[in-house]
Amino acid sequence: MLAASCGVLFGFSISSMNQIIDEIRHKWLLTDLHQGVVVSALVVGALTGCLVTGALTQRLGRRSALVVSGLVATASAGICSVAPNELTLVGGRFLIGMSVGVTSAVAPVLLAELAAARLRGFMITSYQLAITVGVLIALSLGAALPDSGQWRLVVAVNAVPAVFQAVSAFLLPRTPADLLAGGQEEEARRVLRSTRGREEALAEYARLVRVRGLPDDGVLRSLSDPDRRLATAIALGAALMNALVGIGAVVYYSTLVFSTAGLGGTNGAEIASLSIGVMNFAASVIALGLIRRYGRRVLLSVGLTGMALSLCLAGGSLLGAGGAVTGPVTVGAILIYTACFAFSAGPVAWVLLAEVLPQQSSVRVAAAALGLNWGANLVVALLFPIVVKTPGIPARVGLVFVFFAVLSLLFLFLVRRFVPETKDRDLSEIQRALRSGPRSRTKHV
């Protein structure tokens, strides 16, 4: 329930503007810059939320942080739904973004700490699946509702998953790490025994005791420590990979992209955007099985390769725009890209982030990694409509897609060179492998 509600809140909030921003733009006569501000206000809030996550979780614990963020998101959705002007809407989306930022930083870590090793990848991939459900719901509402006044209902729906997040987080036990930090050793052992086998529970308890009381000394100290350097770099890189392969351009602006490709006016572009949401959901369902069967490195290698090729296809089609095939080729290429993202850089980035975090600095490194993720998303959300213009210029959209293809290939090289396999390893074993360096990366491929 927690994985589902956190994921749906994340996915719905980031994509809710995709098909309603045009109505808002006409209502308040927004420029390209102001359109980018309305869309990216949520991302700015999410970045801010990541920056305060460390202090918030140290003070309240992970579970309570999710309860608070769910309640704030609920209230903020109400503010957005009655916004009388652009400034109020931007402020409400900023507050929702803060909640989503906290959720995105805390939820994968909490799920990883509570889940057994054999279920950890499945659980975090379920969270990613729920993100795609949120995206699909937002796109479906945008396509189904009438053009006039639909945006207020769409933003109000943000409150539904936010309420479920607050309730489900409240029903969960506190994590063993938070319990140990509060001196509740027996309760920590009980939670571990209830979620793991005996040997894994003992090993995890020993690891938590070993790092208890160590200061959470931040990202720079982790990067300078040889024992934590690789783990920290992979966590930061995974978060950047999730954003810089270009998924934001699709999630935030697919309707604009497909209109630029000449797809049957606004309605045709909205239907094409909905097909992207359907593909994202379907591929994420398949990813649940893939991530239990195949290693993280295999999925990332195949997925990043497919993403680079499909982005080049979409980019080439738009660069040569003008023919009757531009629209169908662009939609087909983006569908392939979305499918590849959904079983690789989408879920595996969060799985890696949760699995490799050095416990001594997990809160601050997680917050920094998610801060980088939201910072990269902010650049995409704010600059994309400015770079490609509204209505979009096909050649500019094509060049942006080729740029994202190059970044995908760069991340493919880094994965093959530096990322160890983490599948079916307990967290203490993963840390030993990371201290051993890249030579241990091929285990369980």
WOGI-V814579 format. One record per residue. N is the residue number from 1. RES is the residue in one small letter. PSI is psi in degrees with one decimal (none if undefined). Layout:
[[N:RES:PSI] [N:RES:PSI]]
This chain:
[[1:m:-40.2] [2:l:-46.5] [3:a:-42.0] [4:a:-48.6] [5:s:-41.7] [6:c:-42.2] [7:g:-44.2] [8:v:-41.4] [9:l:-46.5] [10:f:-55.3] [11:g:-43.1] [12:f:-43.0] [13:s:-39.4] [14:i:-21.4] [15:s:-0.4] [16:s:-23.4] [17:m:-11.3] [18:n:-49.5] [19:q:0.4] [20:i:-8.2] [21:i:-30.6] [22:d:-39.8] [23:e:-43.0] [24:i:-38.6] [25:r:-43.3] [26:h:-34.4] [27:k:-44.0] [28:w:13.0] [29:l:55.0] [30:l:141.2] [31:t:173.6] [32:d:-41.0] [33:l:-46.2] [34:h:-34.8] [35:q:-44.9] [36:g:-35.6] [37:v:-44.2] [38:v:-45.6] [39:v:-43.3] [40:s:-7.4] [41:a:-39.6] [42:l:-38.7] [43:v:-38.9] [44:v:-42.8] [45:g:-40.9] [46:a:-40.2] [47:l:-42.7] [48:t:-41.8] [49:g:-39.9] [50:c:-37.6] [51:l:-29.4] [52:v:-4.0] [53:t:-42.1] [54:g:-51.7] [55:a:-38.2] [56:l:-45.8] [57:t:-32.8] [58:q:-31.0] [59:r:-41.4] [60:l:-24.0] [61:g:161.4] [62:r:-43.8] [63:r:-48.4] [64:s:-32.5] [65:a:-38.1] [66:l:-35.0] [67:v:-48.2] [68:v:-45.0] [69:s:-35.1] [70:g:-40.6] [71:l:-40.6] [72:v:-41.5] [73:a:-37.1] [74:t:-48.7] [75:a:-39.4] [76:s:-35.5] [77:a:-37.9] [78:g:-41.0] [79:i:-45.4] [80:c:-38.6] [81:s:-21.4] [82:v:13.5] [83:a:124.7] [84:p:-12.0] [85:n:174.4] [86:e:-41.1] [87:l:-42.9] [88:t:-41.3] [89:l:-43.1] [90:v:-42.4] [91:g:-42.9] [92:g:-41.9] [93:r:-32.9] [94:f:-43.5] [95:l:-40.6] [96:i:-41.3] [97:g:-41.0] [98:m:-43.8] [99:s:-43.7] [100:v:-36.4] [101:g:-45.1] [102:v:-45.2] [103:t:-45.1] [104:s:-28.1] [105:a:-34.3] [106:v:-41.9] [107:a:-49.4] [108:p:-37.7] [109:v:-43.8] [110:l:-43.7] [111:l:-40.8] [112:a:-36.7] [113:e:-30.9] [114:l:-22.4] [115:a:147.9] [116:a:159.6] [117:a:-40.6] [118:r:-18.4] [119:l:-6.7] [120:r:-48.9] [121:g:-42.4] [122:f:-42.3] [123:m:-45.1] [124:i:-31.5] [125:t:-32.2] [126:s:-37.4] [127:y:-44.3] [128:q:-39.2] [129:l:-41.1] [130:a:-32.6] [131:i:-43.4] [132:t:-32.8] [133:v:-43.5] [134:g:-42.6] [135:v:-45.1] [136:l:-41.0] [137:i:-44.3] [138:a:-45.1] [139:l:-36.3] [140:s:-42.9] [141:l:-43.0] [142:g:-36.1] [143:a:-29.8] [144:a:-32.1] [145:l:153.8] [146:p:155.1] [147:d:-30.2] [148:s:116.1] [149:g:3.6] [150:q:-27.2] [151:w:-31.7] [152:r:-40.3] [153:l:-40.8] [154:v:-47.4] [155:v:-28.4] [156:a:-31.5] [157:v:-19.1] [158:n:-29.1] [159:a:-26.6] [160:v:-57.2] [161:p:-26.8] [162:a:-40.9] [163:v:-44.7] [164:f:-35.7] [165:q:-46.7] [166:a:-42.4] [167:v:-47.0] [168:s:-37.2] [169:a:-37.7] [170:f:-33.6] [171:l:-17.7] [172:l:155.5] [173:p:159.4] [174:r:153.0] [175:t:152.5] [176:p:-36.9] [177:a:-42.8] [178:d:-38.1] [179:l:-43.4] [180:l:-37.9] [181:a:-28.2] [182:g:7.1] [183:g:14.6] [184:q:71.0] [185:e:-44.3] [186:e:-39.3] [187:e:-37.4] [188:a:-43.0] [189:r:-38.2] [190:r:-43.9] [191:v:-42.6] [192:l:-42.7] [193:r:-30.1] [194:s:-12.9] [195:t:-4.3] [196:r:166.7] [197:g:167.1] [198:r:-49.1] [199:e:-42.0] [200:e:-36.6] [201:a:-41.7] [202:l:-43.1] [203:a:-41.1] [204:e:-38.2] [205:y:-42.4] [206:a:-39.6] [207:r:-43.9] [208:l:-39.7] [209:v:-37.6] [210:r:-35.8] [211:v:-3.7] [212:r:136.3] [213:g:-13.5] [214:l:138.9] [215:p:142.1] [216:d:89.5] [217:d:12.8] [218:g:172.4] [219:v:-45.3] [220:l:-40.2] [221:r:-37.8] [222:s:-39.9] [223:l:-26.9] [224:s:-11.7] [225:d:117.8] [226:p:-31.5] [227:d:-20.5] [228:r:-5.1] [229:r:-50.3] [230:l:-42.3] [231:a:-44.3] [232:t:-43.2] [233:a:-39.7] [234:i:-41.6] [235:a:-45.9] [236:l:-42.3] [237:g:-37.7] [238:a:-41.2] [239:a:-40.4] [240:l:-41.3] [241:m:-43.7] [242:n:-32.4] [243:a:-38.0] [244:l:-1.6] [245:v:-0.9] [246:g:8.1] [247:i:-28.6] [248:g:-36.5] [249:a:-31.6] [250:v:-46.6] [251:v:-42.6] [252:y:-33.7] [253:y:25.3] [254:s:-36.3] [255:t:-41.6] [256:l:-42.1] [257:v:-47.3] [258:f:-31.5] [259:s:-40.3] [260:t:-34.4] [261:a:-0.8] [262:g:31.1] [263:l:93.4] [264:g:39.8] [265:g:-168.9] [266:t:-42.9] [267:n:-43.0] [268:g:-39.4] [269:a:-37.2] [270:e:-41.2] [271:i:-40.1] [272:a:-39.5] [273:s:-39.7] [274:l:-36.9] [275:s:-32.4] [276:i:-42.4] [277:g:-40.5] [278:v:-45.3] [279:m:-41.8] [280:n:-44.1] [281:f:-48.6] [282:a:-43.7] [283:a:-32.2] [284:s:-34.0] [285:v:-45.2] [286:i:-35.7] [287:a:-29.0] [288:l:-40.7] [289:g:-38.6] [290:l:-40.0] [291:i:-19.3] [292:r:-19.6] [293:r:-38.1] [294:y:157.3] [295:g:161.6] [296:r:-40.4] [297:r:-39.1] [298:v:-47.8] [299:l:-41.5] [300:l:-39.7] [301:s:-47.6] [302:v:-45.4] [303:g:-45.4] [304:l:-36.6] [305:t:-47.3] [306:g:-37.5] [307:m:-43.7] [308:a:-44.2] [309:l:-43.7] [310:s:-35.4] [311:l:-39.1] [312:c:-39.3] [313:l:-46.7] [314:a:-42.8] [315:g:-44.0] [316:g:-39.0] [317:s:-42.3] [318:l:-33.4] [319:l:-30.3] [320:g:27.4] [321:a:149.4] [322:g:-23.6] [323:g:169.2] [324:a:-20.0] [325:v:-7.5] [326:t:-48.7] [327:g:-56.1] [328:p:-40.0] [329:v:-42.3] [330:t:-45.8] [331:v:-45.6] [332:g:-43.2] [333:a:-41.4] [334:i:-32.6] [335:l:-44.4] [336:i:-44.5] [337:y:-46.3] [338:t:-42.0] [339:a:-43.8] [340:c:-41.3] [341:f:-39.5] [342:a:-23.0] [343:f:5.4] [344:s:-93.5] [345:a:-20.9] [346:g:-73.4] [347:p:-38.1] [348:v:-31.0] [349:a:-44.1] [350:w:-37.0] [351:v:-49.2] [352:l:-45.5] [353:l:-46.8] [354:a:-32.9] [355:e:-32.8] [356:v:-8.8] [357:l:126.1] [358:p:125.6] [359:q:-35.2] [360:q:-29.2] [361:s:32.0] [362:s:-41.4] [363:v:-49.2] [364:r:-37.8] [365:v:-41.9] [366:a:-44.1] [367:a:-41.6] [368:a:-41.4] [369:a:-45.6] [370:l:-30.8] [371:g:-42.9] [372:l:-40.8] [373:n:-49.0] [374:w:-31.4] [375:g:-43.2] [376:a:-39.8] [377:n:-35.7] [378:l:-43.7] [379:v:-44.2] [380:v:-48.1] [381:a:-38.2] [382:l:-41.3] [383:l:-25.5] [384:f:-51.5] [385:p:-26.0] [386:i:-42.3] [387:v:-45.2] [388:v:-12.6] [389:k:163.7] [390:t:114.8] [391:p:154.7] [392:g:151.3] [393:i:117.2] [394:p:-43.8] [395:a:-37.2] [396:r:-43.1] [397:v:-41.3] [398:g:-43.8] [399:l:-37.4] [400:v:-43.1] [401:f:-39.4] [402:v:-38.5] [403:f:-44.0] [404:f:-31.9] [405:a:-41.9] [406:v:-42.4] [407:l:-37.5] [408:s:-42.0] [409:l:-36.6] [410:l:-44.7] [411:f:-33.2] [412:l:-45.4] [413:f:-44.5] [414:l:-39.0] [415:v:-49.5] [416:r:-28.6] [417:r:-36.8] [418:f:-19.8] [419:v:122.1] [420:p:160.5] [421:e:132.3] [422:t:-2.5] [423:k:132.8] [424:d:18.0] [425:r:140.4] [426:d:166.2] [427:l:-35.1] [428:s:-38.5] [429:e:-38.0] [430:i:-43.3] [431:q:-37.3] [432:r:-40.0] [433:a:-38.4] [434:l:-35.1] [435:r:-26.9] [436:s:-18.4] [437:g:-173.4] [438:p:-17.7] [439:r:-24.6] [440:s:9.0] [441:r:-18.0] [442:t:-3.2] [443:k:136.2] [444:h:20.4] [445:v:none]]
